C-alpha cells in the first residue's frame, strides 16, 4: 500500500519545517510527499526545496504556482497524487508521532474495503503547553450526524485517509473559501462512500489557522448556511445551535479564567478531589472542557472511569463513553463532574435517582478559588 501525503502552504516559513519533519520522520516508508506552494514570497518555498534536495529516498516533490485559494491548491495537488490513500497535512500541522503511517497501514490491512479512514486529533495552543484532544465520532454517530442536520460532523480533515477512488469522484468545491470540507463530507456520504474510524490520534494541529481568524467567523457562518441549504438541511436549526454555542462559549470563558487562575496559584484539581474522597470519577460531556479535564486528571491519583455523553456513545480513544441512561448500572464511581455547564440543572434533574453525587465543573473550580 502506498500513501500520498499532501501539504498545501503559502508564506508560512515559521511553521512549514515542523510539518515536513513530521512527514519524513515516519517509520513507514511507502509514501510520496507532495508539497504545493501557492507562490510564497518569504522563505517557505526555499525551505521546502531544501528538504526535497536533502531527501535521499526521493519521496518529496515540490510544486509552486499561484492559485486562487486553498481549495484550488488542494484539488491541484490531488491531480499529482498516485497513492492508494491520500492525507492532507497542511502547513503547521503534523502527525502525532513517527508511527502514525505504520499504524494506519496495519489498520487498513486489517479492516479493508472502506473508502475513508479517520481518527482522533490533538489541538495545540501556543507553545503546546495547553492542548485538547478532539475525539472523532464512531461510524454510526457520523451517519446520524448527517441525518440530524448537524453542521459539524466532528471530523478533522488532517486525520482523514481517503481512497483515490473517492477523491476522483468528489473534489473540493472552490466556490467556498473556508468550509469546503463540510460540503465534501456531505457529498461523500450521499454518494455512499464508507467511513471507518481508526482508534488512534492521527495528527496535531495548531490553533490560529485561516479559519481561526476572527475576521473569518462571518464567512464561516455564511458558507456553513449555504452548504446546509445546498444539501437540503433546515438552516433554522443551525442558527439556533449557533446562538446556543455562543452562550456556551461565554460560560467556557468563565471556566477557563478560573482554571488558569488556579494553575497560576499552584492549585491541583486532582489532588483536591482525591483529598475530598473522590478517587473514581466520571466526566459528563465530551466537549472541549471535558477533554481538558480528562487531560488534567489522567496524571493525578484520581481515576477517570468513563465519559458520559448523549451523542458520542461508544469508545472514544482509550476511554469508554456511555449514554446517560446507562449510568444506573455503574456504582463504582464517587462523583460525576459535569462539564456541560449550561446544561447542569437539566442534567441534575434527569439523574436525581442515580444515587451518585454530581457537581458542575464551574462550581468545583469556584469552590477551590474560595479556599485561596
Protein Blocks (a to p, Z undefined) as FASTA:
>chain_A
ZZddddddehilklmmmmmmmmmmpfblcbcdddddehiablmlmmmmmmmmmmmnopac
cdddddebjklmmmmmmmmpcbfbdcdddehiacfblmlmmmmmmmmmmmghiabdcddd
dddehjhpaccddddddfklmmmmmmnopabgoiafklpccdfklmmmmccdfkbfklmm
mmmmmmmmmnopacddddddfbdcdehifklpmklmmmmmmmmmmmmmmnopafklmmmm
mmmmmmmmmmmmmmmmmmmmmmmnopafklmmmmnopabccdehjbfklmmmmmmmmmmm
bdcfbdcdfklgcjehjbccddfklmmmpckbfbdcdfblmlmmmmmmmmmmnopacddf
klmmmmmmmmZZ
